[in-house]
Amino acid sequence: MAVKRSFSKAIVLSKNLAKGKVDLLVLFLLDNQKDVFKIPGSLHKLVSDKLAYIIRGNDPDLAAGSTFCQRVSSQDYSESAKKTTKEELWALLRTIHENPKLSTKEKKRLLGQFYKSHPDIFIQYFGNRTSNIYV
C-alpha cells in the first residue's frame, strides 16, 4: 500500500479520475504487471524480422508483415499532389461561387483573392465570363 500511495500520482496523471479509481487502476497494474507489459508474440516476430532485414543490409520495408503505406515514385507523388490540389481548388472556387449565404461584397472579395492566387484555375472555371465575374 505504501508503494501505491507514493507512486499513484506519478503512474496515473489524470485529473479526471477520482482518487478511488486511480487507486484501483494502480493496484490492477501492480497485480498484473507481467501480463500488462508483455509484448505480443506477433509484434515480437515482426520486429525481429525487420531487425534481421536491417542487419543483412536489406530494405526493412520489404520484410513480410504489416505494411501501412505503399511506395510511390516521386513523379507519381508529384502528379497526384498536383491533381488533388487542382481538384480541391476547383471545389473551393465552386463553394465560394455557389454559396448563397455569402453577400455579393464577400463573394467579390473572396473571388478576387482566389484570382490573385490561382488565375489559371479561375479562368478555367469561369471561361470567357471572367470579366463579368466579381474580379
C-alpha positions in Angstrom: 0.0 0.0 0.0 2.9 2.4 0.7 4.1 2.0 -2.9 0.6 2.6 -4.2 0.3 5.8 -2.2 3.7 7.1 -3.2 3.6 6.4 -6.9 -0.1 6.6 -7.8 0.2 10.3 -8.9 3.3 9.5 -11.0 1.8 6.4 -12.6 -1.7 7.9 -13.4 -1.5 11.6 -14.1 -5.2 12.3 -14.6 -7.4 15.0 -13.0 -10.5 13.4 -14.5 -10.3 10.2 -12.5 -11.5 10.0 -8.9 -8.9 9.0 -6.3 -10.6 5.7 -5.8 -10.5 4.8 -9.5 -6.8 5.9 -9.6 -6.1 3.6 -6.6 -7.9 0.7 -8.3 -6.0 1.2 -11.6 -2.6 1.3 -9.8 -3.5 -1.8 -7.9 -4.5 -3.6 -11.1 -1.3 -2.6 -12.8 0.8 -3.8 -9.9 -1.1 -7.1 -9.7 -1.0 -7.8 -13.4 2.3 -6.1 -14.4 3.6 -9.3 -16.2 0.6 -9.6 -18.4 0.0 -5.8 -18.9 3.6 -5.2 -20.1 4.0 -8.5 -22.0 5.0 -8.0 -25.7 2.6 -9.8 -28.0 4.2 -12.6 -29.9 3.2 -11.4 -33.3 4.7 -7.9 -32.6 7.9 -9.5 -31.3 8.2 -11.6 -34.5 7.5 -8.6 -36.8 10.2 -6.5 -35.0 12.7 -9.4 -35.1 12.1 -9.9 -38.8 12.6 -6.2 -39.6 15.8 -6.1 -37.5 17.1 -9.2 -39.3 16.5 -7.5 -42.7 18.3 -4.4 -41.5 21.3 -6.4 -40.2 21.5 -8.2 -43.6 21.5 -4.8 -45.3 18.1 -5.2 -46.9 15.3 -2.7 -47.0 13.2 -3.3 -43.9 10.0 -2.1 -45.7 10.3 -5.2 -47.9 10.1 -7.5 -45.0 7.0 -9.6 -44.7 4.4 -8.3 -42.3 2.1 -5.4 -41.9 2.5 -2.6 -44.4 0.8 0.7 -43.7 1.7 2.6 -46.8 2.7 2.0 -50.4 5.8 3.4 -52.0 5.3 5.6 -55.0 7.9 7.3 -57.2 8.5 11.0 -56.8 7.0 11.6 -60.2 3.7 9.7 -59.2 3.6 11.6 -56.0 4.1 14.9 -57.7 1.4 14.2 -60.3 -1.0 13.0 -57.6 -0.3 16.1 -55.5 -1.0 18.4 -58.5 -4.2 16.6 -59.4 -5.5 16.6 -55.9 -4.6 20.2 -55.3 -6.4 21.2 -58.6 -9.5 19.3 -57.6 -9.6 20.8 -54.2 -9.1 24.3 -55.6 -12.0 23.8 -58.0 -14.1 22.6 -55.1 -13.2 25.7 -53.1 -13.9 28.0 -56.1 -17.3 26.3 -56.6 -18.1 26.7 -52.9 -17.3 30.4 -53.0 -19.2 31.0 -56.2 -22.3 28.9 -55.3 -22.7 29.7 -51.6 -26.0 31.6 -51.2 -25.0 32.7 -47.6 -22.2 34.9 -48.9 -23.0 38.5 -49.7 -22.1 39.9 -53.1 -19.4 42.0 -51.5 -17.9 39.0 -49.7 -18.0 36.9 -52.8 -16.3 39.6 -54.8 -13.5 39.8 -52.1 -13.0 36.0 -51.9 -13.1 35.6 -55.7 -10.6 38.4 -56.1 -8.2 36.7 -53.6 -8.7 33.4 -55.4 -8.0 35.1 -58.8 -4.8 36.7 -57.5 -3.5 33.3 -56.1 -4.7 30.9 -58.9 -5.6 32.8 -62.1 -5.3 29.7 -64.3 -7.9 27.7 -62.3 -10.1 30.8 -62.1 -10.1 31.3 -65.8 -10.7 27.5 -66.4 -13.7 27.6 -64.1 -15.3 30.8 -65.4 -14.0 30.7 -69.0 -15.0 33.8 -71.1 -17.2 35.2 -68.3 -14.1 36.2 -66.3 -14.7 39.9 -66.9 -18.3 39.6 -65.8 -17.4 37.9 -62.5 -16.6 39.7 -59.3 -13.0 40.4 -60.1 
